Amino acid sequence: MARDRNAINGVFLNLCIMGFFAILSSTMSKSPVLKPFSLSLGTPTNWTGVVASASTIPGILVSLPVASLSDIYGRKKFMLIAGLIFASAPFLYLLINVWWQLILVRFYHGFATAIFMPVAEASIAELFPTKRGERISLFSSATYVGRVIAPALGGYILFVTAENFHMLYLCVAVAGVTALITALPFLRGEGHIVSTQKPNSRGVVKKIFHGWRTVLHTRGVLNASFVQASLYYVYGSVEFFLVGYLLEVAGLNDFLAGIIIMSIIGIAIITKPYMGRLSDKIGRRKPIILGCIISAAPLMIIPFIKNFWIILLLTLIYGFGFASVTASTPALISELTPKELVGTSMGFLDTIMDVGQALGPIISGLILATSLQYFGVFLSLSILLLLADLSFILSKIPIHK
């Protein structure tokens, strides 16, 4: 028993290490290098948005199908595929000499995260059926650390190399190869992260569509997914437009604005595992309901504030609410669906999340262009969170403790 527990904890540690290096690599490939690199290639202005969003499209396209396939064929193969993409994609940046090639490489690179995240979350949900909230949150925090470090590390590399883009992408490759090396132990076949169904090429498509229908028709899945999509719709908008507000309206400098933006992920890294553990003990409902309210409240106030310290406090409160909700939603979805479809449920959740995060900046940008400007943006985000919360409250989702 103790030996099995140690083996499971070892697999979990591997997943966290792989997640750290994988997200460090993928984030450093775009922040802060992507915009100056694309400009150096002569990218037309009307194509810069496509360059920025090219890596998010695979998440919408393949997260659900790949996660469903992992239910049938097992997690290990897909962890290796993700590792191979994380390791190979950075080297392709070194071969780019025309701007449209950057779009293709970004699109290819996006498949790594699209495959890795739902499959890893499904693996953790299977390994720790009674601690799903805590362990998925710990894994998420490990990836957040990589996400936070990446912009500063990438910026430093560009600074000391006089904006040598090739040198930066070589460093990205080192992190990506490290993620692949960490994935290799999953091939040993120790009995963990295995498929819950025996692979069978015949009828695979039928199994996949049956799984999708089952997840969609499972009571509470759509409501919980709407909450997740709303959280990331808001996060995507806050991450993009809060910077503009801080610089243009509040009059803060780039350094202070950077501290405020980083505080969102910083507070999530610290609090998310604790909120996940809390949701394992008291159930998912209270952390989700209260988290939405806690996230919505400071967003209503921010457009009226210009003081750095008050905005920082409000941002920390928003980040805490964000962590409270996202620590519970993946665990809740995995509990609502049959255990043989845990991968499908994670893939569905990640797809909905990506759609929300992609739509947020687009719709918020349209609101910003109205006379309401930033007041309208932040008010709309608060209203959406409260509506998602109300929908969740009225859904009467069966809650597992």
Residue pairs with C-beta under 8 A, 6 or more apart in sequence:
7 190
7 191
7 192
8 127
8 128
8 192
11 123
11 127
11 185
11 186
11 190
11 192
11 193
12 124
12 127
12 128
12 135
12 139
14 182
14 183
14 185
14 186
15 120
15 123
15 124
15 139
16 138
16 139
16 142
17 142
17 182
18 79
18 83
18 116
18 120
18 179
18 182
18 183
19 116
19 120
19 139
19 142
19 143
19 146
20 142
20 143
20 145
20 146
21 86
21 146
21 175
21 176
21 178
21 179
21 182
22 82
22 83
22 86
22 112
22 113
22 116
22 143
22 146
22 175
22 176
22 179
23 113
23 143
23 144
23 146
23 147
23 150
24 146
24 147
24 149
24 150
24 153
24 175
25 86
25 90
25 146
25 172
25 173
25 175
25 176
25 178
25 179
26 55
26 86
26 109
26 112
26 113
26 176
27 146
27 147
27 150
27 151
28 150
28 151
28 153
28 154
28 168
28 171
28 172
28 175
29 89
29 90
29 93
29 109
29 169
29 172
30 52
30 55
30 106
31 150
31 151
31 154
32 151
32 154
32 155
32 158
33 154
33 158
33 165
33 168
33 169
34 51
34 52
34 106
35 48
35 52
36 158
36 163
36 165
37 93
37 102
37 165
38 48
38 51
38 99
38 102
40 165
41 96
41 97
41 98
41 99
41 102
42 99
43 51
43 99
43 102
44 99
47 99
47 100
47 103
50 103
51 99
51 102
51 103
51 106
53 358
54 103
54 104
54 106
54 107
54 110
55 106
55 107
55 109
55 110
55 113
56 110
56 354
56 357
56 358
57 107
57 110
58 107
58 110
58 111
58 113
58 114
59 110
59 113
59 114
59 350
59 351
59 354
60 351
60 354
60 355
60 358
61 114
62 111
62 114
62 115
63 114
63 115
63 117
63 118
63 347
63 350
63 351
63 354
64 118
64 212
64 344
64 347
64 348
64 350
64 351
65 208
65 347
66 78
66 114
66 115
66 118
66 119
66 347
67 118
67 119
67 122
67 343
67 344
67 346
67 347
67 348
67 350
68 207
68 208
68 211
68 212
68 341
68 343
68 344
68 347
69 78
69 204
69 208
69 343
70 77
70 78
70 118
70 119
70 122
70 195
70 343
71 122
71 195
71 196
71 197
71 211
71 340
71 341
71 342
71 343
71 344
72 195
72 197
72 199
72 200
72 204
72 207
72 208
73 195
73 199
74 193
74 194
74 195
74 199
75 119
75 122
75 123
75 186
75 193
75 194
75 195
75 343
76 186
76 187
76 189
76 193
76 194
78 115
78 119
79 116
79 119
79 120
79 123
79 183
79 186
79 193
80 183
80 184
80 186
80 187
81 115
82 111
82 112
82 113
82 115
82 116
82 119
82 183
83 116
83 179
83 180
83 182
83 183
83 184
84 180
85 108
85 109
85 111
85 112
85 115
86 112
86 116
86 176
86 179
86 180
87 173
87 176
87 177
87 179
87 180
88 176
89 105
89 108
89 109
89 112
89 176
90 109
90 169
90 170
90 172
90 173
90 176
91 169
91 173
92 105
92 108
92 109
93 102
93 105
93 165
93 166
93 169
93 172
94 166
94 169
94 170
95 101
96 102
96 105
114 350
114 354
117 143
117 350
118 343
118 346
118 347
118 349
118 350
119 343
119 346
120 139
121 136
121 139
121 330
121 334
121 346
121 350
122 334
122 342
122 343
122 345
122 346
122 347
123 192
123 193
124 132
124 135
124 136
124 139
125 132
125 136
125 330
125 331
125 334
125 342
125 346
126 193
126 196
126 339
126 342
127 135
127 192
127 193
128 134
128 135
130 280
131 277
131 280
132 276
132 280
132 330
132 331
132 334
132 335
133 275
133 276
133 277
133 278
133 279
133 280
133 284
133 327
133 328
133 331
134 273
134 276
134 277
134 280
135 276
136 276
136 327
136 330
136 331
137 272
137 273
137 275
137 276
137 277
137 323
137 327
138 272
138 273
138 276
140 268
140 272
140 326
140 327
141 268
141 269
141 270
141 272
141 273
144 265
144 268
144 269
144 272
145 269
147 265
148 262
148 265
148 266
148 269
153 171
154 168
154 171
157 167
157 168
157 171
158 164
158 165
158 168
161 167
161 168
186 193
196 339
196 340
196 342
197 207
197 340
208 344
211 341
211 344
212 344
212 348
214 337
214 338
214 341
214 344
215 221
215 337
215 341
215 344
215 345
215 348
216 222
216 348
218 336
218 337
219 336
219 397
219 398
220 332
220 336
220 395
220 397
220 398
221 333
221 336
221 337
221 345
221 348
223 391
223 392
223 395
223 397
224 288
224 329
224 332
224 333
224 336
224 349
224 392
224 395
224 397
225 329
225 333
225 348
225 349
225 352
226 352
226 388
226 391
226 392
227 288
227 292
227 325
227 329
227 388
227 389
227 391
227 392
228 325
228 326
228 329
228 349
228 352
228 353
228 356
229 352
229 353
229 355
229 356
230 292
230 356
230 384
230 385
230 387
230 388
231 292
231 295
231 322
231 325
231 326
231 329
231 356
231 385
231 388
232 353
232 354
232 356
232 357
232 360
233 356
233 357
233 359
233 360
233 363
233 381
233 384
234 295
234 299
234 360
234 381
234 384
234 385
235 264
235 322
235 357
235 360
236 356
236 357
236 358
236 359
236 360
236 361
237 360
237 361
237 363
237 364
237 377
237 381
238 264
238 299
238 318
238 381
239 261
239 264
240 360
240 361
240 364
241 361
241 364
241 365
241 368
241 374
241 377
242 260
242 261
242 302
242 315
243 257
243 261
244 368
244 374
245 302
245 303
245 374
245 378
246 252
246 256
246 257
246 260
246 311
247 253
247 254
247 257
249 303
249 306
249 374
250 305
250 306
250 307
250 308
250 311
251 306
252 260
252 308
256 308
259 312
260 308
260 311
260 312
260 315
261 315
263 312
263 315
263 316
263 319
264 315
264 318
264 319
264 322
265 319
266 319
267 316
267 319
267 320
267 323
268 319
268 320
268 322
268 323
268 326
271 319
271 320
271 323
271 324
272 323
272 326
272 327
273 327
275 287
275 291
275 323
275 324
275 327
275 328
276 327
276 328
276 331
278 287
279 287
279 327
279 328
279 331
280 331
281 401
282 401
283 399
283 400
283 401
284 328
284 329
284 331
284 332
284 335
284 399
284 400
285 397
285 399
287 324
287 325
287 327
287 328
288 324
288 325
288 328
288 329
288 332
288 389
288 392
289 389
289 392
289 393
290 321
290 324
291 321
291 322
291 323
291 324
291 325
291 328
292 321
292 325
292 385
292 386
292 388
292 389
292 392
293 321
293 385
293 386
293 389
294 317
294 318
294 320
294 321
294 324
295 318
295 321
295 322
295 325
295 385
296 321
296 381
296 382
296 383
296 385
296 386
296 389
297 317
297 321
297 382
298 314
298 315
298 317
298 318
299 318
299 378
299 379
299 381
299 382
299 385
300 378
300 379
300 382
301 314
302 311
302 314
302 315
302 378
303 374
303 375
303 378
303 379
305 311
305 314
329 349
330 346
330 349
332 397
332 399
332 400
333 345
333 346
333 348
333 349
334 342
334 345
334 346
335 400
336 345
336 397
336 398
336 400
337 344
337 345
363 380
364 377
364 380
364 381
367 376
367 377
367 380
368 374
368 376
368 377
370 376
372 379
